Amino acid sequence: MSDFGSVYLAKCQEFSVDPIKSVLVLAEKRRQQLTSLDASNKCLADRQLVPLVAALLPNYTLVCLDLSGNQLACNAAHLLSGRLLREPHSPLRRLLLSRNRIGDRGAAYLADALAVNNSLEDLALEANEIGDAGLAALADALRRNQRLVQVRLDGNVLTAAGADAVLASIQRRLVRPPSPRAAAAALRCSAQSHADAACRTRLKEASLPLHPKRRRAGLQLKFSEHHA
């Protein structure tokens, strides 16, 4: 059993949760270094994901973590943001959390960590029941974070007010110094909705010019807006 596998089993015992068999199999295969972990589309409850995230701390090797298609909510999101995303020398580049139940509260936890994170480049948060409050917190984090290249927010509960908050933040982001490894060519927002015409127009036309010295720097932000 790898070090990660041993720690994971201990955390499962600590939190009184049955271990996920596929995670144990992966831990056995990768005895040396765990560079990626795919626990997607398993419909795991939030309490099942807490020991998994806890076992990844501290992280010195993990580059990609995919927890999409589960029921990750506030507790696991809090643990992710409280430690995993705040490690100063973390190699984590991709965090895939689509189709969970993060909500506004979980989004606020993640936003606090993203504001100081200096490693993550790709963040997927599609279909997570995030509304304007959570989006406002993420928008503020995007203004301060200069490392992220792509943030995916399709399928959340976005209104015109939320769209305006994000657009205002990324416009302010343009005047900051470029991230040397950012690879996106422009700031782009795309809307996929038939509800609010005014919001849809604002998002579709939000292809913003970069700072003159930022030829290759930028952030791709993709989301759909929702009108109740």
C-alpha positions as CSV (number, residue, x, y, z in Angstrom):
1,M,0.0,0.0,0.0
2,S,1.3,3.5,-0.9
3,D,1.7,6.3,1.6
4,F,-1.4,7.9,0.2
5,G,-3.4,4.7,0.5
6,S,-2.4,4.2,4.1
7,V,-3.3,7.8,5.0
8,Y,-6.6,7.5,3.1
9,L,-7.5,4.4,5.1
10,A,-6.6,6.1,8.3
11,K,-8.8,9.1,7.4
12,C,-11.7,6.9,6.5
13,Q,-11.5,5.3,9.9
14,E,-11.2,8.7,11.5
15,F,-14.3,10.0,9.8
16,S,-16.2,6.6,10.1
17,V,-16.6,6.3,6.3
18,D,-16.1,3.2,4.1
19,P,-13.1,3.6,1.7
20,I,-13.8,4.0,-2.0
21,K,-12.5,0.9,-3.7
22,S,-11.4,2.6,-6.9
23,V,-9.3,5.0,-4.9
24,L,-7.5,2.2,-3.2
25,V,-6.9,0.5,-6.5
26,L,-5.3,3.7,-7.9
27,A,-3.2,4.1,-4.7
28,E,-1.9,0.6,-5.2
29,K,-1.0,1.2,-8.8
30,R,0.8,4.4,-8.1
31,R,3.1,3.6,-5.2
32,Q,5.7,6.2,-6.0
33,Q,3.9,9.5,-6.8
34,L,0.2,10.3,-7.1
35,T,0.2,12.9,-9.9
36,S,-3.5,12.6,-10.9
37,L,-6.6,11.3,-9.1
38,D,-9.9,10.6,-10.9
39,A,-12.9,9.9,-8.6
40,S,-15.4,11.4,-11.0
41,N,-19.0,10.2,-11.7
42,K,-19.3,8.0,-8.7
43,C,-22.2,9.9,-6.9
44,L,-20.2,10.1,-3.7
45,A,-21.7,12.0,-0.8
46,D,-19.9,14.9,0.7
47,R,-19.0,12.9,3.8
48,Q,-17.3,10.3,1.6
49,L,-15.2,12.9,-0.1
50,V,-14.0,14.5,3.1
51,P,-11.5,11.7,4.0
52,L,-10.3,11.6,0.4
53,V,-9.5,15.3,0.3
54,A,-7.9,15.1,3.8
55,A,-5.6,12.3,2.7
56,L,-4.2,14.6,-0.1
57,L,-2.8,17.0,2.5
58,P,-0.1,18.0,2.2
59,N,0.2,17.7,-1.5
60,Y,3.6,17.7,-3.2
61,T,2.9,15.7,-6.4
62,L,-0.8,15.9,-7.4
63,V,-1.3,17.9,-10.6
64,C,-4.9,17.0,-11.5
65,L,-7.8,16.2,-9.2
66,D,-11.2,15.2,-10.8
67,L,-14.1,15.0,-8.4
68,S,-16.8,15.8,-11.0
69,G,-20.2,14.1,-10.9
70,N,-20.5,13.6,-7.2
71,Q,-22.3,15.3,-4.3
72,L,-19.4,17.4,-3.1
73,A,-20.8,20.2,-0.9
74,C,-19.7,22.6,1.8
75,N,-17.6,20.3,4.0
76,A,-15.4,19.0,1.3
77,A,-15.2,22.4,-0.4
78,H,-14.2,23.9,2.9
79,L,-11.4,21.4,3.3
80,L,-10.2,21.9,-0.3
81,S,-10.1,25.7,0.1
82,G,-8.7,25.6,3.7
83,R,-5.6,23.7,2.9
84,L,-5.2,22.1,-0.5
85,L,-5.6,25.3,-2.5
86,R,-3.5,27.4,0.0
87,E,-0.3,25.4,-0.1
88,P,2.4,27.8,-1.3
89,H,4.3,25.1,-3.3
90,S,1.4,23.0,-4.5
91,P,1.8,21.5,-8.0
92,L,-2.0,21.3,-8.5
93,R,-2.9,22.7,-11.9
94,R,-6.4,21.3,-12.7
95,L,-9.3,21.1,-10.3
96,L,-12.5,19.6,-11.8
97,L,-15.6,19.9,-9.7
98,S,-18.4,20.0,-12.2
99,R,-21.8,18.6,-11.4
100,N,-21.6,18.7,-7.7
101,R,-23.6,20.6,-5.0
102,I,-21.1,23.3,-4.0
103,G,-23.6,26.2,-3.9
104,D,-23.0,29.8,-2.9
105,R,-21.4,28.8,0.5
106,G,-19.0,26.4,-1.1
107,A,-18.2,28.8,-3.8
108,A,-17.3,31.4,-1.2
109,Y,-14.9,29.0,0.5
110,L,-13.2,28.3,-2.8
111,A,-13.1,32.0,-3.7
112,D,-11.2,32.8,-0.4
113,A,-8.5,30.3,-1.4
114,L,-8.4,31.2,-5.1
115,A,-7.6,34.8,-4.1
116,V,-4.2,33.6,-2.8
117,N,-3.6,30.5,-4.9
118,N,-0.6,30.6,-7.3
119,S,-0.7,27.2,-9.0
120,L,-4.2,26.4,-10.3
121,E,-4.7,27.1,-14.0
122,D,-8.0,25.2,-14.8
123,L,-11.1,25.2,-12.6
124,A,-14.3,23.5,-13.6
125,L,-17.4,24.5,-11.6
126,E,-20.2,23.7,-14.1
127,A,-23.7,22.8,-12.7
128,N,-23.0,23.4,-9.0
129,E,-26.1,25.4,-7.9
130,I,-24.0,28.6,-7.7
131,G,-26.0,31.8,-7.7
132,D,-25.2,35.4,-7.8
133,A,-23.8,35.5,-4.2
134,G,-21.3,32.7,-4.9
135,L,-20.5,34.2,-8.3
136,A,-19.8,37.6,-6.7
137,A,-17.2,35.9,-4.4
138,L,-15.6,34.1,-7.3
139,A,-15.5,37.4,-9.3
140,D,-13.6,39.1,-6.6
141,A,-11.1,36.2,-6.4
142,L,-10.7,36.3,-10.2
143,R,-9.7,40.0,-9.9
144,R,-6.8,39.1,-7.6
145,N,-5.8,35.7,-9.0
146,Q,-3.3,36.0,-11.9
147,R,-2.6,32.3,-12.5
148,L,-6.0,30.9,-13.6
149,V,-6.3,30.5,-17.4
150,Q,-9.8,28.8,-17.6
151,V,-12.8,28.9,-15.3
152,R,-15.9,27.0,-16.4
153,L,-19.2,28.0,-14.8
154,D,-21.9,26.7,-17.3
155,G,-25.2,25.6,-15.9
156,N,-25.2,27.6,-12.7
157,V,-27.9,30.0,-11.5
158,L,-26.6,33.2,-13.0
159,T,-28.6,36.4,-13.5
160,A,-27.8,39.6,-15.2
161,A,-26.5,41.0,-11.9
162,G,-24.1,38.1,-11.5
163,A,-22.9,38.5,-15.1
164,D,-22.1,42.2,-14.5
165,A,-20.1,41.4,-11.3
166,V,-17.9,38.9,-13.2
167,L,-17.4,41.2,-16.2
168,A,-16.5,44.1,-13.9
169,S,-13.9,42.0,-12.1
170,I,-12.2,40.6,-15.2
171,Q,-12.1,44.1,-16.7
172,R,-10.2,45.2,-13.6
173,R,-7.9,42.2,-14.0
174,L,-6.6,43.5,-17.3
175,V,-4.6,46.3,-15.8
176,R,-2.6,43.9,-13.6
177,P,0.8,42.5,-14.6
178,P,0.6,39.4,-16.8
179,S,1.0,35.9,-15.5
180,P,4.1,34.6,-17.3
181,R,2.7,31.2,-18.0
182,A,-0.9,32.2,-18.9
183,A,-1.7,30.8,-22.4
184,A,-5.1,32.2,-23.2
185,A,-5.2,34.7,-26.1
186,A,-8.1,36.9,-24.9
187,L,-10.8,37.3,-22.2
188,R,-13.9,35.8,-23.5
189,C,-17.3,35.2,-22.0
190,S,-20.0,33.1,-23.7
191,A,-23.7,32.8,-22.9
192,Q,-25.9,29.9,-23.8
193,S,-29.3,31.0,-22.8
194,H,-32.6,32.0,-24.3
195,A,-34.0,33.8,-21.2
196,D,-32.6,37.3,-20.6
197,A,-31.7,39.0,-23.9
198,A,-29.9,41.9,-22.3
199,C,-27.6,39.7,-20.2
200,R,-27.0,37.4,-23.1
201,T,-25.9,40.3,-25.3
202,R,-23.5,41.6,-22.7
203,L,-21.9,38.3,-22.3
204,K,-21.6,37.5,-26.0
205,E,-20.0,40.9,-26.7
206,A,-17.5,40.6,-23.8
207,S,-14.4,39.9,-25.8
208,L,-12.2,42.4,-24.0
209,P,-8.9,43.9,-25.3
210,L,-5.8,42.9,-23.4
211,H,-3.4,45.2,-21.8
212,P,-0.8,46.1,-24.5
213,K,1.9,44.2,-22.8
214,R,-0.3,41.1,-22.3
215,R,-0.2,39.5,-25.8
216,R,-0.5,36.0,-24.5
217,A,-2.0,36.6,-21.1
218,G,-5.6,36.3,-20.2
219,L,-8.5,34.3,-18.8
220,Q,-11.1,32.2,-20.6
221,L,-14.3,32.5,-18.6
222,K,-17.3,30.4,-19.8
223,F,-20.7,30.5,-18.3
224,S,-24.4,30.4,-19.0
225,E,-26.8,32.8,-17.4
226,H,-30.1,31.8,-15.9
227,H,-33.3,33.8,-15.4
228,A,-35.9,32.5,-13.0
